[in-house]
Amino acid sequence: MSRARKIADLYERVEPIRDPDAFRLVIDAEADDYVLADLRDRFWNGQGEKPWQVKEINRLLTRRKEGRVVLPGSTASVPSAQSPESATGLTFPEKVTISWLYHHIPVPIWATLVGLIIAAFMGGVTAGQTTFVRELLGKETPAMTTPERPKLSSEELKTRVDQLVQGHNESIKNLYTAIANEEKEAGQKYYTSEQQPHIDAAKRLKETLRQENERFEQQLRALKELEQ
């Protein structure tokens, strides 16, 4: 897909969005900073006050430039981690063995590891005993916590968001068309009694449009909570 087409598709998806959180969620999924820069130009011609969409895009580009946001496929530079050898002065063998660990790991680290293992073991024993005693006394055991909802990868999240935005755009497009048709029909009638049914229909469609926008923003927030 050409960059121009990609920018046009992205603009078509985000232009109807009025919630800043929902807007950020969609543009965060775009890894190409050049596409975001061109998208910014779609919202602002450089004159007058900057729209809030332009400010959100600028914040995202600034964070990426400073290295605080790195998405799959992004060109943002990431400081490389220091190699084990340069960080510790120790050269690791191709295969780390128990014997190698025994001769190279300092005693304080061994002591810390043993302490952590013992603490974890004692914690497990205590929890087991607590549940066992409660069952012996006939008391209900604490209810198991509800498992967390599965998280989504960046690619899965982008796919879900694209599908949601596409469906939302199609719905509001149809609603706007229907509202325009009802208002046009009302304008062509002479008597109030003939106009009123079309006016009422347009009001119902506008309420449906409002509910659709609220539903869309709620679903976007729910998807954002599933992001890893």
PyMOL commands that set and color helices and strands:
alter all, ss='L'
color gray80, all
select helices_A, chain A and resi 3-14+20-28+33-43+52-65+84-88+98-104+107-136+154-188+192-225
alter helices_A, ss='H'
color red, helices_A
deselect
rebuild
show_as cartoon
